[in-house]
């Protein structure tokens, strides 16, 4: 077995672009679910509309890259308003139903033949990342420490991505220490009590939904730019459920837990995937083949999460009181 390759790829997974994307998505869900008690099961839609907003603006309409970023942000806010206005005055499960349905509807619109001239159908869109990589300050080469390293394109994506993660964490920390954050957490505990004090619960919920979507949508930008392409099936419901897994793994309503959870999640997936592949290749697991490695690694990670929820349901850094939601 090539333990050196396993070690290198596992360590790199802790800081690679996948971790950045899911950390941003999970930070957004942490605001909505962890702090406000909102069940948004359509975070993938927020990432998708942002990524496609940027890609379509540049690749389809030949407009500037920065205008594409603005359009992606505006599309995210509009999606939050569209989902929040009819549901946030109702029970929490109505938002869950609306968001998971909206995410699937948006994915199917992106891949539909009818709109293929705009969105590219199942092939998606390419050719929109040139202006972003033209700003790359890193000369051509490899950057890292010892065997751990990335090329100049990945380094540029990681630099921008981790700066966005740091800014998002700082914003969440400051907001949750403010009166706004305290009201948000009070709504999670008992929104009727907050309403009786004269607070506009609907407005606070809408603000949390929009803010969580906006932070998550930057993960969509990084997802698209890291691949220099967007495809509709990249923004399926599993993206949302992975983000929830990361939040629960790290612990809901903790500022840094989504980042730590994202690192642990991807390190486990990469380590198990590479280790199982090496063991299958070496004939150490004769009853498995390479095609079964992917499903088995998710089964093992899932088993670990089940044990975590049984013995520590609040996650690694969480508090049991933070997951007691008022879903009325």
Secondary structure as the mmCIF struct_conf table of DSSP 4:
data_model
#
loop_
_struct_conf.conf_type_id
_struct_conf.id
_struct_conf.beg_label_comp_id
_struct_conf.beg_label_asym_id
_struct_conf.beg_label_seq_id
_struct_conf.end_label_comp_id
_struct_conf.end_label_asym_id
_struct_conf.end_label_seq_id
HELX_RH_AL_P HELX_RH_AL_P1 UNK A 3 UNK A 13
TURN_TY1_P TURN_TY1_P1 UNK A 14 UNK A 15
BEND BEND1 UNK A 16 UNK A 16
HELX_RH_AL_P HELX_RH_AL_P2 UNK A 17 UNK A 29
HELX_RH_PI_P HELX_RH_PI_P1 UNK A 30 UNK A 35
TURN_TY1_P TURN_TY1_P2 UNK A 36 UNK A 36
HELX_RH_AL_P HELX_RH_AL_P3 UNK A 43 UNK A 55
HELX_RH_PI_P HELX_RH_PI_P2 UNK A 56 UNK A 60
TURN_TY1_P TURN_TY1_P3 UNK A 61 UNK A 61
HELX_RH_AL_P HELX_RH_AL_P4 UNK A 65 UNK A 87
TURN_TY1_P TURN_TY1_P4 UNK A 88 UNK A 89
BEND BEND2 UNK A 90 UNK A 90
HELX_RH_AL_P HELX_RH_AL_P5 UNK A 92 UNK A 111
BEND BEND3 UNK A 113 UNK A 113
TURN_TY1_P TURN_TY1_P5 UNK A 114 UNK A 115
HELX_RH_AL_P HELX_RH_AL_P6 UNK A 116 UNK A 119
HELX_RH_3T_P HELX_RH_3T_P1 UNK A 121 UNK A 123
STRN STRN1 UNK A 125 UNK A 126
BEND BEND4 UNK A 127 UNK A 127
HELX_RH_AL_P HELX_RH_AL_P7 UNK A 130 UNK A 134
TURN_TY1_P TURN_TY1_P6 UNK A 135 UNK A 135
BEND BEND5 UNK A 138 UNK A 138
HELX_LH_PP_P HELX_LH_PP_P1 UNK A 139 UNK A 139
BEND BEND6 UNK A 140 UNK A 141
STRN STRN2 UNK A 142 UNK A 145
TURN_TY1_P TURN_TY1_P7 UNK A 146 UNK A 147
STRN STRN3 UNK A 148 UNK A 151
HELX_RH_AL_P HELX_RH_AL_P8 UNK A 152 UNK A 176
TURN_TY1_P TURN_TY1_P8 UNK A 177 UNK A 177
BEND BEND7 UNK A 178 UNK A 178
HELX_RH_AL_P HELX_RH_AL_P9 UNK A 179 UNK A 196
TURN_TY1_P TURN_TY1_P9 UNK A 197 UNK A 198
HELX_RH_AL_P HELX_RH_AL_P10 UNK A 201 UNK A 227
TURN_TY1_P TURN_TY1_P10 UNK A 228 UNK A 228
STRN STRN4 UNK A 229 UNK A 230
HELX_RH_3T_P HELX_RH_3T_P2 UNK A 232 UNK A 235
BEND BEND8 UNK A 236 UNK A 236
HELX_RH_AL_P HELX_RH_AL_P11 UNK A 237 UNK A 250
TURN_TY1_P TURN_TY1_P11 UNK A 252 UNK A 253
TURN_TY1_P TURN_TY1_P12 UNK A 255 UNK A 256
HELX_RH_AL_P HELX_RH_AL_P12 UNK A 257 UNK A 281
TURN_TY1_P TURN_TY1_P13 UNK A 282 UNK A 283
BEND BEND9 UNK A 284 UNK A 284
TURN_TY1_P TURN_TY1_P14 UNK A 286 UNK A 287
HELX_RH_3T_P HELX_RH_3T_P3 UNK A 290 UNK A 292
HELX_RH_AL_P HELX_RH_AL_P13 UNK A 293 UNK A 311
TURN_TY1_P TURN_TY1_P15 UNK A 313 UNK A 314
BEND BEND10 UNK A 316 UNK A 317
HELX_RH_3T_P HELX_RH_3T_P4 UNK A 320 UNK A 323
#
